[in-house]
């Protein structure tokens, strides 16, 4: 064989194989993480038994109702402020995204997350389903389980209504949840 052809083949292997490895290896590199829900103040400890019963009755009566989010929801007490099922876009996904306030910190939490891995996956809060107006919460930390992502202080949560798993390498929306 011609030395030039052998040289081209070697160069292609040296360049192409690492790129293929980088693109394909995340698909079998799935990880599991089970973090606890961020610690929320226990407001029930100070409630009377009658108030607890009344709260439980009202909660039961509201099951299945859709609640609208407004500014007062986001500035109120600690706890789960919003919850939404994950929606598949480019890849299958299961689980829920939660917006949680604990102490003076906000978190995006994925519960019962089940998705595949991919190259350079990032977690974003976004104003729409593009990556034009986002808050980058960092790389995906696990593809399965319960995972918390700290939301930077001062983030306008009324503006960023989508939690997204985004493949930055290819500019592809893997999945999202809409609050």
WOPE-V784296 format. One record per helix or strand of 3 or more residues. SS is the DSSP state (alpha for helix, beta for strand). FROM is the first residue (numbers start at 1). LEN is the number of residues. Records with the same first field share a line. If there is no record, write none. Layout:
# WOPE-V784296
SS = FROM-LEN ; FROM-LEN
This chain:
# WOPE-V784296
alpha = 3-26 ; 49-13 ; 71-5
beta = 32-3 ; 79-7 ; 93-10 ; 105-11 ; 121-6 ; 134-6 ; 144-8 ; 162-6 ; 172-7
